[in-house]
Amino acid sequence: MHSCVAWCRERELPVQWVLQQVALTEAVVVNTVKEQQLSEQIHNLLPTAQLTNAAFVMAGESNFMRPDWLNLLANLVDPEGLVLPFQGTESEYLVTARTHLDNAVRDGLNESDEAVRAPIVESMLAVLLQFRDAQVSVAKECLAVYSQLDAERALQVLFWVKGTVYQLLRQVLERREQNLGDPATKPQQSDPLLKLLAEVQRRSALVAKLDLSASVLEDYLYYGHLGWLGQADKHVLTLKTLYGLTVLTKAFESSEQPQSKLLDYLRQVNALPPGLAGNALDLAQQAAAVRLAAFFDWSVQEVRECTSRIDPSQKLLKNLTQLDLLMRIRTLARQTGMDALTIFLLGDLPDGIDTARYSAAAERALLSLSAKTAAVVSFADETPEQIVVVTCLADKTKVVANKNGKSTDVIVFTVTLKKPDGSAWSGIKVYWESTLGTVETGETDIKGVLLATYRPGPVMGSETPLFRLDLFEFEHASSIDLIADYSSLSFPPALRSRVPSGTVPAGQEVELYATLIDQFGNLGKNSLVDWLTEPNTSTLAGPVIRPAQGLTDQHGVTRVFISSATAGKFTFSVLSHAGEKNADFPDVTFAGNPTDVRPAGRTLSVQEQR
């Protein structure tokens, strides 16, 4: 009890307030003007965010009007157009949503062709996500007004009390229906909406009191409840929960670094692979000490002294109890001028007389007390030795994009990790991030070398893959370009324009176009092309092509207009400079009356060309 009171004083938390937060099994249910205003605000904003059949029709084709989409999508949306909650990651949700949408399109439109269904599914998925985001926005904004927190923190508080956006909106709609049925009905203490809002109000007060950020709440709910506190239930609020969160706020106050630095460290150290040993553990220990020293502006050696005693087995600081002890030792060191080793020697002295240990501790303590200034070395005062020397080289910088899944072209990155003395860091995992391709995580061999294969995705472009080691910041690899296969670029007949079947009046223009594409389905964008003609008659004047040379557009399309003031039959072709391949169009015949010239610039329509 005395320790609890002392902790409350240290953190400037009223004891009564603390007890109110943790002693109640449930928050007190009330129905004040605030609760009524929240319900009214949600009711006013929600109609435009509710998914309807009309929303799919507006985004799709005319045949979208036939089915009852809300009925077919009962696994994703309820009859009121509220998007159902999903337990899983965003990528898992997208997979699940596409599956249900595909089934709905197949049943609703009686469409068996997957190629036809695919674009419809993507169109409907975009609508679904749009309305899901709109409903989340309604909940966030209304909860922000109710809780007096910003929108992001208010949403995390809702999740903390085991609520969902769907649950909140659904209960508001049900309350509205009850009031319309019997306006005299008054909410009861067991009302689920009031119970939810009461808990939101209680947790919001705690978040405001401790000034917890949305990032802290998000990390706590994702893994921190277990990783930081060893607490299986992330929704429960106990004294242990409150203690852990105050440790975090104290840590943030003790540093001039951004909160994200410590949150990133905790996230990464708790994500370390199990069974870490050897070089991998040694490197992680050194990196952890440097990051903690930088955050708390303390000596790396002092941090190592602490972590080696706080966690003797792995020497890694992972939870908030350990973090609290580190900060207490740091505070005591600054107050007394003693280093961490001296503090631990004094703290570990036995009750019985042990002359040698007492003598050693006393000697170190006297040295500290006799110093004129506090013997506390900050991180800024020292230059930590380099832990690892990293090189990353790519065997090439251009790779063919893999649009149709048939390309085998890859880039190999050679990552070499050396210790400052030149020896190898073997058995070290290297993690990768890329947007246009994939690189699998791998370990360095006995020479400290990892050959990492970059496999391109379907989209062309440029990117710089990132890589990192355990507890290290991301580093940039070489910048690479995902390009088309220039050697196979061609103009497929199916992607060329048709030529007029009849005779074209002299002087009248005809539009020709062709799409440049490689064998893997990649478009030949911004590629130089020439348009050529070969007359099959003996006429002196040839046709006009404008422009005769140009670049393909972002869709790989080259487009020209041809005309001829004289009669003749001509063959037009287009040549790609990149692929050095040309494509011939069927002959185009122009009329033989040079005096009957139509106004310049008129282009034949599609119907006229046919």
GIJOFEN-V560350 format. One record per residue. N is the residue number from 1. RES is the residue in one small letter. D_LAST is the distance of its C-alpha to the last C-alpha in Angstrom with 2 decimals. Layout:
BEGIN
<<N	RES	D_LAST> <N	RES	D_LAST>>
END
This chain:
BEGIN
<<1	m	92.74> <2	h	94.17> <3	s	91.31> <4	c	88.77> <5	v	90.51> <6	a	90.67> <7	w	86.96> <8	c	86.21> <9	r	88.36> <10	e	86.73> <11	r	83.25> <12	e	84.50> <13	l	83.50> <14	p	85.76> <15	v	87.26> <16	q	86.80> <17	w	83.11> <18	v	82.64> <19	l	84.41> <20	q	82.29> <21	q	79.12> <22	v	80.19> <23	a	82.84> <24	l	80.76> <25	t	78.90> <26	e	76.68> <27	a	76.06> <28	v	77.66> <29	v	75.31> <30	v	75.20> <31	n	73.10> <32	t	73.36> <33	v	71.27> <34	k	69.30> <35	e	68.11> <36	q	67.22> <37	q	65.30> <38	l	63.34> <39	s	62.32> <40	e	61.37> <41	q	59.32> <42	i	57.38> <43	h	56.85> <44	n	55.43> <45	l	53.04> <46	l	51.92> <47	p	49.60> <48	t	46.81> <49	a	47.18> <50	q	47.11> <51	l	44.02> <52	t	42.35> <53	n	39.47> <54	a	37.89> <55	a	37.86> <56	f	35.61> <57	v	33.30> <58	m	33.03> <59	a	32.15> <60	g	29.77> <61	e	27.20> <62	s	27.66> <63	n	28.93> <64	f	31.78> <65	m	33.52> <66	r	34.38> <67	p	37.16> <68	d	40.47> <69	w	40.03> <70	l	43.64> <71	n	44.93> <72	l	42.72> <73	l	43.77> <74	a	47.47> <75	n	48.27> <76	l	46.92> <77	v	47.44> <78	d	50.10> <79	p	49.52> <80	e	50.25> <81	g	47.44> <82	l	49.86> <83	v	48.80> <84	l	51.33> <85	p	53.41> <86	f	52.86> <87	q	55.53> <88	g	54.02> <89	t	52.18> <90	e	48.92> <91	s	47.11> <92	e	48.61> <93	y	47.51> <94	l	43.88> <95	v	43.97> <96	t	45.60> <97	a	43.27> <98	r	40.12> <99	t	41.69> <100	h	42.50> <101	l	39.14> <102	d	37.36> <103	n	39.60> <104	a	38.94> <105	v	35.14> <106	r	35.46> <107	d	37.85> <108	g	36.42> <109	l	32.75> <110	n	33.57> <111	e	31.33> <112	s	32.43> <113	d	29.85> <114	e	31.58> <115	a	28.45> <116	v	27.13> <117	r	30.61> <118	a	31.29> <119	p	29.27> <120	i	30.54> <121	v	34.06> <122	e	33.84> <123	s	32.68> <124	m	35.58> <125	l	38.00> <126	a	37.33> <127	v	38.20> <128	l	41.29> <129	l	42.57> <130	q	41.99> <131	f	44.16> <132	r	46.70> <133	d	47.17> <134	a	47.49> <135	q	50.22> <136	v	52.02> <137	s	51.90> <138	v	53.46> <139	a	56.23> <140	k	56.94> <141	e	57.20> <142	c	59.38> <143	l	61.62> <144	a	62.01> <145	v	63.50> <146	y	65.66> <147	s	67.00> <148	q	67.15> <149	l	65.43> <150	d	62.15> <151	a	59.06> <152	e	58.75> <153	r	62.42> <154	a	62.39> <155	l	59.63> <156	q	61.61> <157	v	64.71> <158	l	62.85> <159	f	62.02> <160	w	65.64> <161	v	67.02> <162	k	64.79> <163	g	62.42> <164	t	58.62> <165	v	56.17> <166	y	55.27> <167	q	58.97> <168	l	59.70> <169	l	56.80> <170	r	57.38> <171	q	61.06> <172	v	60.44> <173	l	58.16> <174	e	60.79> <175	r	63.51> <176	r	61.51> <177	e	61.11> <178	q	64.84> <179	n	65.74> <180	l	63.54> <181	g	65.20> <182	d	68.72> <183	p	69.10> <184	a	72.76> <185	t	72.06> <186	k	73.31> <187	p	72.10> <188	q	74.49> <189	q	75.78> <190	s	73.72> <191	d	70.48> <192	p	68.01> <193	l	66.24> <194	l	69.56> <195	k	70.71> <196	l	67.55> <197	l	67.87> <198	a	71.58> <199	e	70.91> <200	v	68.16> <201	q	70.67> <202	r	73.34> <203	r	71.16> <204	s	69.67> <205	a	73.22> <206	l	73.87> <207	v	70.69> <208	a	71.63> <209	k	75.24> <210	l	74.36> <211	d	71.37> <212	l	69.15> <213	s	65.64> <214	a	62.49> <215	s	62.23> <216	v	65.75> <217	l	65.03> <218	e	61.76> <219	d	63.48> <220	y	66.47> <221	l	64.38> <222	y	62.24> <223	y	65.09> <224	g	67.98> <225	h	69.89> <226	l	70.45> <227	g	70.31> <228	w	72.33> <229	l	74.72> <230	g	74.58> <231	q	73.76> <232	a	71.62> <233	d	70.79> <234	k	68.69> <235	h	69.05> <236	v	72.85> <237	l	74.83> <238	t	78.21> <239	l	80.75> <240	k	79.32> <241	t	75.87> <242	l	77.35> <243	y	79.42> <244	g	76.45> <245	l	74.32> <246	t	77.25> <247	v	77.58> <248	l	74.01> <249	t	74.56> <250	k	77.77> <251	a	75.96> <252	f	73.36> <253	e	76.21> <254	s	77.98> <255	s	75.19> <256	e	73.38> <257	q	70.32> <258	p	67.32> <259	q	67.55> <260	s	64.44> <261	k	66.46> <262	l	68.88> <263	l	66.27> <264	d	64.18> <265	y	67.34> <266	l	68.30> <267	r	64.83> <268	q	64.71> <269	v	68.30> <270	n	67.85> <271	a	64.71> <272	l	66.59> <273	p	66.30> <274	p	69.35> <275	g	71.96> <276	l	71.48> <277	a	74.07> <278	g	74.93> <279	n	73.00> <280	a	70.39> <281	l	73.15> <282	d	74.97> <283	l	71.90> <284	a	71.10> <285	q	74.71> <286	q	74.69> <287	a	71.35> <288	a	72.52> <289	a	75.74> <290	v	74.00> <291	r	71.56> <292	l	74.35> <293	a	76.57> <294	a	73.85> <295	f	73.20> <296	f	76.90> <297	d	77.92> <298	w	80.51> <299	s	81.60> <300	v	79.62> <301	q	82.95> <302	e	84.13> <303	v	80.99> <304	r	81.53> <305	e	85.14> <306	c	83.96> <307	t	81.16> <308	s	83.39> <309	r	85.84> <310	i	83.47> <311	d	81.52> <312	p	83.69> <313	s	81.44> <314	q	78.08> <315	k	79.10> <316	l	75.92> <317	l	75.93> <318	k	73.49> <319	n	74.78> <320	l	76.17> <321	t	79.77> <322	q	79.72> <323	l	78.10> <324	d	80.85> <325	l	83.55> <326	l	81.98> <327	m	81.96> <328	r	85.56> <329	i	86.74> <330	r	84.92> <331	t	86.56> <332	l	89.97> <333	a	89.58> <334	r	88.86> <335	q	91.78> <336	t	94.35> <337	g	93.22> <338	m	93.39> <339	d	90.66> <340	a	88.89> <341	l	91.04> <342	t	94.25> <343	i	93.02> <344	f	92.18> <345	l	95.53> <346	l	97.38> <347	g	95.35> <348	d	95.97> <349	l	99.74> <350	p	101.55> <351	d	104.19> <352	g	106.78> <353	i	108.22> <354	d	106.29> <355	t	107.93> <356	a	105.38> <357	r	102.35> <358	y	104.10> <359	s	105.25> <360	a	101.80> <361	a	100.22> <362	a	103.02> <363	e	102.75> <364	r	99.03> <365	a	99.55> <366	l	102.36> <367	l	100.24> <368	s	97.58> <369	l	100.15> <370	s	101.90> <371	a	98.71> <372	k	98.59> <373	t	94.86> <374	a	92.67> <375	a	91.52> <376	v	87.93> <377	v	85.30> <378	s	81.88> <379	f	78.59> <380	a	78.18> <381	d	81.53> <382	e	80.54> <383	t	77.86> <384	p	76.79> <385	e	76.48> <386	q	73.06> <387	i	72.39> <388	v	69.49> <389	v	67.83> <390	v	64.10> <391	t	61.62> <392	c	57.97> <393	l	55.88> <394	a	52.33> <395	d	51.53> <396	k	48.26> <397	t	46.33> <398	k	42.70> <399	v	41.27> <400	v	37.85> <401	a	36.64> <402	n	36.44> <403	k	33.29> <404	n	32.85> <405	g	36.60> <406	k	36.63> <407	s	37.96> <408	t	41.67> <409	d	42.09> <410	v	45.04> <411	i	47.48> <412	v	51.20> <413	f	53.55> <414	t	57.18> <415	v	59.52> <416	t	63.19> <417	l	65.98> <418	k	69.42> <419	k	72.68> <420	p	74.40> <421	d	76.74> <422	g	73.86> <423	s	74.09> <424	a	71.06> <425	w	69.93> <426	s	69.07> <427	g	67.74> <428	i	66.03> <429	k	62.85> <430	v	59.94> <431	y	57.40> <432	w	53.88> <433	e	51.29> <434	s	47.70> <435	t	44.52> <436	l	41.77> <437	g	43.59> <438	t	46.78> <439	v	50.18> <440	e	52.82> <441	t	56.39> <442	g	58.80> <443	e	62.42> <444	t	63.92> <445	d	65.75> <446	i	69.36> <447	k	68.38> <448	g	66.79> <449	v	63.29> <450	l	60.15> <451	l	56.89> <452	a	54.21> <453	t	50.67> <454	y	47.78> <455	r	44.77> <456	p	41.55> <457	g	39.44> <458	p	35.65> <459	v	35.38> <460	m	35.46> <461	g	37.89> <462	s	41.51> <463	e	44.67> <464	t	48.41> <465	p	49.82> <466	l	53.24> <467	f	56.20> <468	r	59.70> <469	l	62.91> <470	d	64.93> <471	l	66.29> <472	f	64.66> <473	e	62.04> <474	f	58.51> <475	e	57.99> <476	h	54.84> <477	a	53.58> <478	s	51.49> <479	s	48.19> <480	i	45.24> <481	d	41.49> <482	l	38.95> <483	i	36.18> <484	a	33.28> <485	d	34.10> <486	y	33.31> <487	s	33.84> <488	s	31.01> <489	l	28.39> <490	s	25.02> <491	f	21.26> <492	p	20.18> <493	p	16.83> <494	a	16.17> <495	l	16.65> <496	r	14.40> <497	s	11.08> <498	r	8.09> <499	v	7.76> <500	p	5.63> <501	s	5.95> <502	g	7.88> <503	t	10.84> <504	v	11.21> <505	p	14.25> <506	a	17.32> <507	g	18.31> <508	q	15.09> <509	e	14.35> <510	v	11.55> <511	e	12.43> <512	l	13.19> <513	y	15.36> <514	a	17.38> <515	t	20.21> <516	l	23.61> <517	i	25.61> <518	d	28.72> <519	q	29.87> <520	f	31.54> <521	g	28.61> <522	n	29.84> <523	l	27.47> <524	g	28.06> <525	k	28.87> <526	n	29.99> <527	s	29.44> <528	l	29.29> <529	v	26.25> <530	d	25.46> <531	w	22.22> <532	l	22.76> <533	t	21.31> <534	e	22.57> <535	p	22.13> <536	n	22.22> <537	t	23.72> <538	s	27.06> <539	t	26.01> <540	l	28.42> <541	a	26.19> <542	g	23.57> <543	p	20.58> <544	v	21.28> <545	i	20.54> <546	r	21.75> <547	p	23.49> <548	a	24.14> <549	q	26.37> <550	g	26.63> <551	l	27.38> <552	t	25.30> <553	d	25.69> <554	q	27.54> <555	h	24.61> <556	g	24.46> <557	v	21.18> <558	t	20.81> <559	r	18.31> <560	v	17.99> <561	f	16.43> <562	i	16.19> <563	s	16.79> <564	s	18.77> <565	a	21.18> <566	t	21.69> <567	a	19.90> <568	g	19.18> <569	k	17.26> <570	f	17.69> <571	t	17.70> <572	f	17.61> <573	s	19.64> <574	v	21.29> <575	l	24.97> <576	s	27.03> <577	h	30.60> <578	a	31.92> <579	g	30.68> <580	e	30.52> <581	k	27.40> <582	n	24.20> <583	a	20.70> <584	d	18.64> <585	f	14.89> <586	p	13.40> <587	d	14.08> <588	v	12.37> <589	t	13.47> <590	f	14.80> <591	a	16.31> <592	g	19.97> <593	n	21.59> <594	p	23.02> <595	t	24.71> <596	d	21.63> <597	v	20.72> <598	r	19.04> <599	p	20.81> <600	a	20.74> <601	g	19.23> <602	r	16.21> <603	t	13.20> <604	l	9.59> <605	s	8.68> <606	v	6.37> <607	q	5.23> <608	e	5.34> <609	q	3.79> <610	r	0.00>>
END
